[in-house]
Amino acid sequence: MEKPTDKTAILINRLQEREREQTLILAICTALSQVLNKKDFNDVVHGILQENFQFDDFVLASSNETETEYLLFYEFSAKASQQKNYILNDGFFDHCMNSAESVIFDLTTSDKKNPDFIEAIHKKGLKNGIGICLPYIKDSRNVLFLFYKNHVTFSRESNRILKGIAMQLSITIRNILLTEENEKNKEGLKALKIPENTNEEKAFSLQGFNGIIGNSDLMQEVYELISNVAASQATVLIFGETGTGKELVASAIHNLSPVSKNRMIKVNCASIPENLIESELFGHEKGAFTGASEQRIGKFEQAQNSTIFLDEIGELPLELQGKLLRVLQEREIERVGGNKTIKINVRVIAATNKSLEKEVAEERFRSDLYYRLNVYPIPLPALRNRSEDIEVLGHFFLKKHTERTGKKIKGFSKKVLNSMMAYSWPGNVRELENMIERSILFAKEDVIKEMAFPEIFTSEPAASEKDFQIKTLREVEKEHILKVIKKCNGRISGPQGAAVLLGLPSTTLASRIQKLGIKKEHFLD
């Protein structure tokens, strides 16, 4: 008879296994979310995907809903994808499309004429494969095939992980297609290329790109991302430190979109009390709760056939995140106290100054909502990382606020300009504008010769930068493993070893340490 302690141990093992699976799913989805072209996708497939699924061949097939044929979107072992079309009902693509579960193919017993790419895979000695239909994104139908040399490589654990990353795979395919489509049309971006050292260049500097000021290389990349996504209906996630101009970027995307004539609806998720935010977003019926004396139309309905900007999305309460997820998935809402489903056509742009990956890992933000929002990410650089824009921004704000105050200030002294360039600007562009406005009010001459920089921020400029430093998955993994090993005083295996805390076999951890280039001197004082 099984002892209670045995059952407890089994339960703990299962929980640890599920936790490891969720950690891996998050790592893979994070890697996929950063992919915008096939080269990056190829790196992910040959890297983290092959490492964890141990496949011998990998094929992604894709078709639009209106088409009767499909193409190979990506082939693991081919230098370039075949351009040949394949009929949907070939026994492979359609079989997966019509199945809610993963489909296992035995290539050794197939008695029908297989598509060319399946025959080529069979001739390489591969015996079986698994196919899974990925979730629909914008009428795009995608099927993932993994092929193996034997029948035992693919486990049930791998199947669960594969289902966990299926949505992000669909989103990644969509991102790549959007990038390829918009690469063909960059006329709007080309118009920004103005000859250097001209009056036109100076005029453009103060006019900016749809209200965004800055000509640095980092901002040119932001402008390109905006130009590429504006014409589509893709959901956009803007992230960066406070004061970097997330709302301006959202406005630029809307103003360049086909619905620019309609008003963009803005919602700050951090400024609305938790008990009111559901009504604010989705509206309510008369009598839905105490004080609901009349029907209210929510922000999503107000944004019909337009754009809604959800600022500080990381502050959205967990119970509301599920309802927002439904809006993004089903494109429909229900008012509070109502039972009528209302279809909506709204483009969602979200923004945050938090690391949503960290919020997901610490269970403060739903992972499925994060993947839905992170269809097209736009990272905004901190002002200290684009110091060449500081002088341009300074003169822009000087002109803006001198006109408001009526003061005639011509510019900045060389000393002030140098100080502005050296300052770390933890409050970014917003802080720069506030300090210039304050300096104008205190100025006694026609040139600003003094600017008081808050010392409280200059002592630790690196802390804010570190929070938003973009790291590769390899760097994050190496850093995390080092922290755990140091916590265990350099012990790898055994009851008090790092392998136990990380939930890994000691041999696996030793292998990861070797691959990441971690040496004893890195964790021993």
C-alpha positions in Angstrom: 0.0 0.0 0.0 1.3 3.4 -1.0 2.2 5.6 2.0 0.9 9.2 2.4 4.5 10.4 2.3 5.0 8.7 -1.1 1.9 10.5 -2.4 3.2 13.8 -1.1 6.6 13.2 -2.8 4.8 12.3 -6.1 2.7 15.5 -5.8 5.8 17.6 -5.1 7.6 16.1 -8.1 4.7 16.8 -10.4 4.5 20.4 -9.2 8.3 20.9 -9.7 7.9 19.4 -13.2 5.1 21.8 -14.1 7.1 24.7 -12.7 10.1 23.7 -14.9 7.8 23.4 -17.9 6.3 26.9 -17.3 9.8 28.4 -16.9 10.9 26.9 -20.2 7.7 28.0 -22.0 8.3 31.6 -20.8 11.9 31.4 -21.9 11.0 30.1 -25.4 8.1 32.6 -25.8 10.4 35.5 -24.8 13.0 34.4 -27.4 10.2 34.2 -30.1 8.7 37.5 -29.1 12.0 39.3 -30.1 12.0 37.8 -33.6 11.1 40.1 -36.5 12.7 38.3 -39.5 13.5 34.8 -40.7 17.2 35.1 -39.8 16.4 35.7 -36.2 13.8 32.9 -36.3 16.4 30.5 -37.7 18.7 31.3 -34.8 15.9 30.5 -32.3 15.0 27.2 -34.1 18.6 26.1 -34.2 19.1 27.2 -30.6 16.6 26.9 -27.8 13.9 25.0 -29.8 16.2 22.2 -31.0 18.0 22.0 -27.7 14.7 21.3 -25.9 12.7 19.3 -28.5 15.6 17.4 -29.9 14.0 17.1 -33.4 15.9 16.1 -36.5 13.9 18.3 -38.8 11.5 21.2 -38.4 9.0 22.6 -40.9 6.4 25.4 -40.7 3.6 25.3 -43.3 1.3 28.3 -43.8 -1.8 29.2 -45.7 -4.4 32.0 -45.7 -8.0 31.1 -44.9 -9.2 31.9 -48.4 -6.5 29.8 -50.2 -6.8 26.2 -51.2 -3.0 25.6 -51.1 -0.2 26.1 -48.6 3.5 27.1 -48.7 6.4 26.1 -46.6 7.1 29.2 -44.4 10.3 27.7 -42.9 12.4 24.6 -43.4 15.0 23.6 -40.8 17.4 21.8 -43.2 16.8 23.9 -46.3 18.9 27.0 -47.3 15.7 28.6 -48.6 12.1 27.7 -48.4 10.5 26.0 -51.4 8.2 28.2 -53.4 6.1 25.2 -54.5 2.4 25.2 -53.5 0.9 22.1 -51.8 -2.8 21.2 -51.9 -4.4 21.5 -48.5 -6.0 18.1 -48.4 -2.7 16.1 -48.8 -3.2 14.1 -45.6 -0.7 16.2 -43.6 -1.6 19.9 -43.5 -5.4 19.3 -43.4 -5.1 16.4 -41.0 -3.5 18.7 -38.4 -5.8 21.6 -39.2 -8.8 19.4 -38.4 -7.4 18.0 -35.2 -7.6 19.7 -31.8 -4.7 17.5 -30.6 -1.2 16.8 -31.8 -1.1 14.4 -34.8 1.5 11.6 -34.9 2.7 10.6 -38.4 4.4 7.2 -39.1 6.5 7.9 -42.2 7.4 4.2 -42.6 3.9 3.0 -43.1 2.5 5.7 -45.3 0.9 4.1 -48.4 -0.1 7.3 -50.2 1.8 9.7 -52.3 3.4 12.2 -49.9 4.3 15.8 -50.7 7.8 16.4 -51.9 9.1 17.8 -48.7 7.7 14.8 -46.7 9.4 12.4 -49.2 12.7 14.3 -48.8 12.5 14.0 -45.0 11.6 10.3 -45.3 14.6 9.6 -47.5 16.9 11.1 -44.9 16.0 8.2 -42.6 13.4 10.0 -40.4 10.7 7.6 -39.3 8.0 9.6 -37.5 6.8 13.1 -37.0 4.4 15.2 -35.0 2.1 17.9 -36.4 0.2 20.6 -34.5 -2.2 23.3 -35.7 -1.2 26.7 -34.3 -3.8 29.2 -33.2 -5.3 31.4 -36.0 -3.8 34.9 -36.3 -5.5 37.3 -38.8 -6.9 34.4 -40.9 -3.5 32.8 -41.2 -3.4 29.0 -40.8 -0.1 27.5 -39.7 1.0 24.0 -39.0 4.2 23.0 -37.2 5.8 19.7 -38.1 8.6 18.1 -36.1 10.3 15.0 -37.4 12.4 12.4 -35.6 14.6 9.4 -36.4 12.8 7.1 -33.9 9.4 6.8 -32.2 10.4 7.6 -28.6 12.1 10.9 -28.8 9.0 13.1 -28.4 7.6 13.0 -24.9 4.3 14.1 -23.3 6.2 16.8 -21.5 7.5 18.1 -24.9 3.9 18.0 -26.2 2.7 20.2 -23.3 5.5 22.7 -23.8 4.8 22.8 -27.6 1.1 23.6 -26.9 2.3 26.3 -24.4 4.3 28.1 -27.1 1.8 27.6 -30.0 0.2 31.0 -29.7 3.6 32.9 -29.6 4.7 30.9 -32.6 1.6 32.2 -34.6 2.3 35.7 -33.4 6.0 35.4 -34.5 5.0 34.2 -37.9 2.7 37.2 -38.2 5.5 39.6 -37.1 7.9 38.2 -39.7 5.2 38.5 -42.5 4.5 42.1 -41.4 8.2 42.9 -41.5 8.6 41.4 -45.0 5.5 43.3 -46.2 6.5 46.6 -44.9 10.2 46.3 -46.0 8.7 46.8 -49.5 7.3 50.2 -48.7 9.6 52.6 -46.9 8.8 55.8 -48.7 7.6 57.5 -45.5 10.9 56.6 -43.9 13.0 57.7 -46.9 11.4 61.1 -46.6 13.2 61.5 -43.3 16.7 61.3 -44.9 17.5 65.0 -45.1 20.9 66.3 -46.3 23.2 67.2 -43.4 24.2 70.8 -42.5 21.2 72.4 -44.1 18.4 74.8 -42.9 16.0 72.0 -43.8 17.8 69.7 -41.4 17.5 72.2 -38.6 13.8 72.8 -39.3 13.2 69.0 -39.2 15.1 68.7 -35.9 12.6 71.0 -34.2 9.6 69.6 -36.1 10.5 65.9 -35.5 8.7 62.8 -36.7 5.0 63.1 -36.0 5.7 65.2 -32.9 8.7 63.0 -31.7 12.0 64.9 -31.4 15.3 63.3 -32.0 17.6 62.3 -34.9 19.8 59.8 -33.2 20.3 56.3 -34.7 18.3 54.8 -31.8 15.3 57.1 -32.6 15.6 56.4 -36.4 15.1 52.7 -35.5 12.0 53.7 -33.5 10.7 55.7 -36.4 11.2 52.7 -38.7 9.3 50.4 -36.3 6.5 52.9 -36.2 6.4 53.3 -40.0 6.4 49.5 -40.4 3.4 48.8 -38.1 1.2 51.8 -38.5 -0.7 50.6 -41.6 -1.6 47.3 -40.0 -4.1 46.4 -37.3 -1.4 44.5 -35.2 -1.4 45.0 -31.4 1.6 47.0 -30.3 3.4 46.9 -26.9 5.5 50.0 -26.2 8.0 49.7 -23.3 10.7 51.9 -21.8 11.5 54.0 -18.8 9.1 56.6 -17.5 9.3 59.8 -19.5 10.6 58.3 -22.7 7.6 59.3 -24.8 5.4 56.2 -25.0 2.2 58.2 -25.5 3.8 60.2 -28.3 4.8 56.9 -30.1 1.2 55.6 -29.7 -0.1 58.9 -31.2 2.3 58.6 -34.1 1.2 55.1 -34.9 -2.5 56.1 -34.8 -1.8 59.3 -36.9 -0.1 57.2 -39.6 -2.8 54.5 -39.6 -5.9 54.2 -41.9 -8.2 55.3 -39.0 -6.2 58.5 -38.2 -9.4 60.6 -38.8 -11.0 59.0 -35.8 -10.1 60.0 -32.3 -7.7 57.7 -30.4 -9.0 56.8 -26.9 -6.5 57.0 -24.1 -6.7 55.1 -20.8 -4.2 55.3 -17.9 -4.6 52.0 -16.1 -2.7 53.2 -13.1 -4.9 56.3 -12.5 -8.3 54.5 -12.2 -9.4 52.9 -8.9 -9.7 49.1 -9.1 -13.4 49.1 -8.4 -14.1 51.4 -11.4 -11.7 50.2 -14.1 -13.9 47.5 -15.5 -16.8 50.0 -15.9 -14.3 52.5 -17.4 -13.1 50.0 -20.0 -16.2 48.1 -20.9 -19.0 50.3 -19.7 -22.0 49.4 -17.5 -25.8 49.1 -17.7 -28.2 51.2 -15.6 -28.5 49.6 -12.1 -25.5 47.4 -12.6 -24.2 48.5 -9.1 -24.9 51.2 -6.5 -24.6 54.6 -8.1 -25.1 53.3 -11.7 -28.0 55.6 -12.4 -27.6 55.5 -16.2 -26.0 53.4 -18.9 -22.3 54.2 -19.5 -20.4 53.5 -22.8 -16.9 52.2 -22.0 -13.6 53.2 -23.6 -13.5 50.2 -25.9 -16.9 51.1 -27.4 -15.8 54.7 -27.7 -12.8 53.5 -29.7 -14.9 51.5 -32.2 -13.2 51.6 -35.6 -10.2 53.5 -34.1 -7.4 52.9 -31.6 -7.3 52.5 -27.9 -4.1 53.3 -26.0 -3.8 51.4 -22.7 -1.0 53.2 -20.8 0.6 51.6 -17.7 -0.8 48.2 -18.7 1.4 46.6 -16.0 -0.9 48.1 -13.4 -4.0 46.4 -14.6 -5.5 44.2 -11.8 -5.2 40.4 -12.4 -9.0 39.9 -12.4 -9.3 42.4 -15.2 -6.5 40.9 -17.2 -8.6 37.8 -18.1 -11.4 40.1 -19.5 -8.9 42.1 -21.5 -7.5 38.9 -22.9 -11.0 37.9 -24.1 -11.3 41.3 -25.8 -8.1 40.7 -27.7 -9.0 37.1 -28.6 -12.7 37.4 -29.4 -13.0 41.1 -30.3 -16.1 41.4 -28.2 -17.1 42.9 -24.8 -20.0 42.8 -22.3 -20.9 45.8 -20.2 -20.9 45.4 -16.5 -24.4 44.2 -15.5 -25.3 43.4 -19.1 -25.8 40.1 -20.9 -25.4 41.3 -24.4 -22.2 40.6 -26.4 -21.0 43.6 -28.3 -18.6 43.1 -31.2 -15.8 45.7 -31.5 -13.3 46.6 -34.1 -10.5 48.3 -32.1 -6.7 48.5 -32.6 -5.0 48.1 -29.2 -1.7 49.8 -28.3 -0.4 49.2 -24.8 2.5 50.7 -22.9 4.4 50.0 -19.7 7.5 51.1 -17.9 7.7 47.7 -16.2 9.4 44.5 -17.3 6.4 42.4 -18.1 8.5 39.3 -18.4 9.5 39.8 -14.8 5.9 40.5 -13.8 4.8 37.2 -15.5 7.6 35.2 -13.8 6.4 36.6 -10.4 2.8 35.9 -11.3 1.6 39.5 -11.2 0.8 39.5 -14.9 -0.9 36.8 -17.0 1.5 35.1 -19.4 -1.3 34.5 -22.0 -2.2 38.3 -22.0 1.5 39.2 -22.3 1.9 37.1 -25.4 -1.3 38.6 -26.9 -0.1 42.2 -26.2 3.5 41.5 -27.3 2.6 41.0 -31.0 4.8 44.0 -32.1 7.1 45.3 -29.4 8.6 48.8 -29.7 11.4 49.5 -27.1 12.1 53.2 -26.4 15.7 54.2 -25.5 16.5 56.2 -22.4 17.5 59.8 -23.0 21.0 59.1 -21.6 21.5 56.5 -24.3 20.8 59.0 -27.0 22.7 62.0 -25.7 23.1 63.5 -29.2 19.4 64.4 -29.1 19.6 66.4 -25.8 20.6 69.7 -27.4 17.9 69.4 -30.1 15.3 68.6 -27.4 16.6 71.4 -25.3 16.1 74.0 -28.0 12.7 72.5 -28.9 11.4 72.9 -25.3 13.1 76.3 -25.0 11.2 77.6 -28.0 7.9 76.0 -26.7 8.0 77.5 -23.2 9.4 80.9 -24.1 6.4 81.4 -26.4 4.1 80.4 -23.5 5.8 82.6 -20.9 6.5 85.6 -23.2 10.1 85.6 -22.1 12.8 86.1 -24.8 15.4 83.5 -24.2 17.8 82.9 -27.0 19.6 79.7 -25.9 21.8 78.0 -23.4 25.3 78.8 -22.3 28.1 76.3 -23.2 28.4 75.4 -19.5 24.7 74.5 -19.2 24.8 72.5 -22.5 27.7 70.5 -21.3 26.0 69.8 -18.0 22.8 68.7 -19.8 24.9 66.3 -21.9 26.6 64.8 -18.8 23.5 64.4 -16.7 21.9 60.9 -16.6 18.2 62.1 -16.9 16.5 59.4 -14.8 13.2 61.1 -15.7 14.1 61.2 -19.3 12.5 63.6 -21.8 9.8 64.6 -19.3 12.4 65.6 -16.7 14.4 67.5 -19.3 11.3 69.5 -20.3 10.4 70.3 -16.7 13.9 71.5 -15.9 14.0 73.8 -19.0 10.6 75.3 -18.1 11.8 75.9 -14.6 15.1 77.5 -15.8 13.2 79.8 -18.1 11.1 81.1 -15.2 14.3 81.8 -13.1 16.4 83.2 -16.0 17.4 86.9 -15.6 19.2 87.2 -19.0 18.4 86.2 -22.5 20.6 83.1 -22.2 20.1 80.3 -19.6 23.4 80.2 -17.7 22.4 78.1 -14.7 20.4 74.9 -14.4 20.0 73.1 -11.0 20.3 69.3 -11.4 18.8 67.2 -8.6 21.7 65.5 -6.8 19.4 62.8 -5.4 19.2 61.3 -8.9 22.8 61.6 -10.0 24.2 59.3 -7.3 22.7 56.1 -8.7 22.2 56.6 -12.5 23.1 53.0 -13.2 20.2 51.5 -11.3 17.5 52.8 -13.7 19.6 51.8 -16.7 20.1 48.3 -15.3 16.4 47.8 -14.9 15.9 48.3 -18.6 19.0 46.9 -20.0 18.1 44.4 -22.8 19.9 41.1 -22.2 20.0 37.9 -24.3 18.4 34.7 -22.8 21.9 33.3 -22.5 23.0 36.3 -20.4 19.9 36.1 -18.2 20.4 32.3 -17.7 24.1 32.7 -16.9 23.4 35.5 -14.4 20.6 33.5 -12.7 22.7 30.3 -12.4 25.7 32.3 -11.0 23.4 33.9 -8.3 22.1 30.5 -7.2 25.6 28.9 -7.1 26.9 31.8 -5.0 24.0 31.4 -2.7 25.0 27.7 -2.3 28.6 28.8 -1.6 29.8 27.2 -4.8 28.2 23.8 -4.2 26.7 22.3 -7.4 25.3 18.9 -6.3 24.1 17.3 -3.1 21.2 18.3 -0.8 22.5 21.9 -0.3 23.6 22.3 -3.9 22.5 24.7 -6.7 21.0 21.9 -8.8 18.3 21.3 -6.1 17.3 24.9 -6.0 17.2 25.1 -9.8 15.2 21.9 -10.0 17.7 20.3 -12.4 19.7 17.1 -12.3 23.3 17.9 -11.3 24.6 16.5 -14.6 22.3 18.8 -16.5 23.4 21.8 -14.5 27.1 20.9 -15.0 26.5 20.7 -18.7 24.8 24.2 -18.7 27.7 25.6 -16.7 30.2 24.4 -19.2 28.1 25.7 -22.2 27.7 29.1 -20.6 31.4 29.4 -19.9 31.0 29.7 -16.1 34.2 29.0 -14.2 35.0 28.6 -10.5 36.6 32.0 -10.3 33.2 33.5 -11.3 31.5 32.3 -8.1 34.2 31.7 -5.6 35.6 34.7 -3.6 
